[in-house]
Amino acid sequence: MLNIPNAKFYADDILQKEQSISIHNGKISSIEKSVSNLTDEYVLPGLIDLQIYGAGGKLFSAEPTVESLKIIEDNLLKKGTTGFLACMATNAPEVFKACITAAKEYRSSARNLLGLHLEGPFLNPKRLGAHVPAFVRKATLDEIKSLLDFGDGVIKMMTIAPEINDDEVIQYLLDHDVVVSLGHSNATFAEATEAYNQGIQTTTHLFNAMTPIHHREPGIPTAFFNHDQAMASIIVDGKHVDFEVVKWAHKLAGDRLFLITDAVTPCTTGPYQHIEKDDKFVMPDGTLSGSSLTMLQAIKNCVNYCGINLADAIKMASQYPAKLIGLENFTGKIEAGCQADLLILDENLNLKNVIFKGALQ
């Protein structure tokens, strides 16, 4: 039994005060009123990143091994990310196979790895960003069936361009419990709206690698904002999206907008060679390729630069992504019965301790 007394903690829409959290067998067993002296600490749910390429000096697609996954897991856990999808960019089939094989081998001992997010290769060549054109193609239904069969459940999310892929491909993914994200797409407003209506649940790194908003061509972002169910991830590093645009997007989208890092690590081999420059990563030709964010820093940026209150920013990094991947009753919030994945922060939102499955890390 572990007890966290007298801290301010995040729950529902506010930061509650003078509460004590009791943990038993890795789960939150009770939350009770406390009358002792209140500390200056915050207790938050563990953070969930649905798009990250690497951490701890390991880029997963460059070193697709069980050891890489372990290093990435350990590094992220120390930074407060208690759940994540390891992301793979458009790449050669043998790299995809190696990444999927490593994830399948590791899942029985995985701690905070929740599965894989395949960002490609079924993207629109007109909106590739840093993705390698040579590997981009339209999906076939047989290829998707084979990919999911080989994945054996570790593929949890896939980014595709719906306008170049057949409806039967998208429907097959949805029918097999893969979260489908519209991204790296040249879809029109009408095409994106149709994709959301078909069942595509979310949007990959809003505003990046997609049709923009124009007063005569409203594009993908407008289709997202106008939809009442579609979600979208956003990279709040001030490099991928201006903070003022993040502020505006949050006002329009509310609980349909969530945080990702899209973080990479320095890499000098393979098709994705990431160079760190000015708190972001670029390819050798200068193309923006990824962030240097942590999820906690993204929360701080939301609060400090985007006019988003702390409770909402925390939800964007925990509850909302948990809901998207079907784990809302298991993690991402502080409620009795949920897994005890918690962060303890000081009054300046600096990380002091991580509690994972009820144990101090």
Secondary structure, 3 states (H helix, E strand, C coil): CEEEEEEEEEECCEEEEEEEEEEECCEEEEEEECCCCCCCCEEEECEEEEEECEECCEECCCCCCHHHHHHHHHHHHHCCEEEEEEEEECCCHHHHHHHHHHHHHHCCCCCCEEEEEEECCCCCHHHCCCCCHHHCCCCCHHHHHHHHHHHCCCEEEEEECHHHCCHHHHHHHHHCCCEEEECCECCCHHHHHHHHHHCCCEECCCCCCECCCCCCCCHHHHHHHHCCCCCEEEECCCCCCCHHHHHHHHHHHHHHEEEECCECCCCCCCCCCCEEECCEEECCCCCEEEECCCHHHHHHHHHHHCCCCHHHHHHHCCHHHHHHCCCCCCCCCCCCCCECCEEEECCCCCEEEEEECCEEC
